[in-house]
Amino acid sequence: MLTRKQCPKCRGNIYLSNDYYGKYEQCLQCGYTSDLEVINEQKKPALKTKEKSAAI
């Protein structure tokens, strides 16, 4: 993903990417690189409920 004019060093274009070590952003013009914090969102398992229908 490319963001425009967001580099804190030269105001160049930032490219967002990830690798083995995590997510990072890198400027295409000057090469500025910064690691990004990852928010760990764990999904809660859905509770399965079985409704028994009453047979008449």
N, C-alpha and C positions, 0 to 999 in steps of 0.2 A: 504494500500500500504506500502511496506517495502523498506526502503532505507538502504544501507549497509555503515557502518563505517562513519556516519555523525553526531554523537552525539558530541557536543562541550565540554562536560564534560569528557567522558570516551572513545570516539571514537567507541562507540557501534552502534548497529543497531537501526534505528529510524522507528517507526510505525506512519504513518499519518492516522488520523481519525477525526471524528466530532461527536458532541453531541448537546444537546439542546442549549448550549451557543456559539457554533461556532466550527471552525476547530482548531485542535491542533496537535502537534507532541509529541511522547513519546518514550523514550529510553527503549528497552526491557531489557538491562543489569542493568542500574543504576536507572531507574525510572525518569530521567530528563524529565520535561514536559514544553512545551512552546506553547503559543497561536500563531496562524498564522493570519496574516492580510488577510481579504477577499476583493477581488476586486469586487465591485458591477458593473456588466455589465448588463445594461438594454437594452433589445432588442427593437429596434424601430419597431413599427407596420408597416407592409408592406402596401403600398398604393395600393388600388385596383382601377384599371382603366379598364373601359369597352370601348372597341373599337367597334364603330358602323361600320358595313360594308355597303358600298353603294350598294343598289340594282339597277341594271340596267334593 
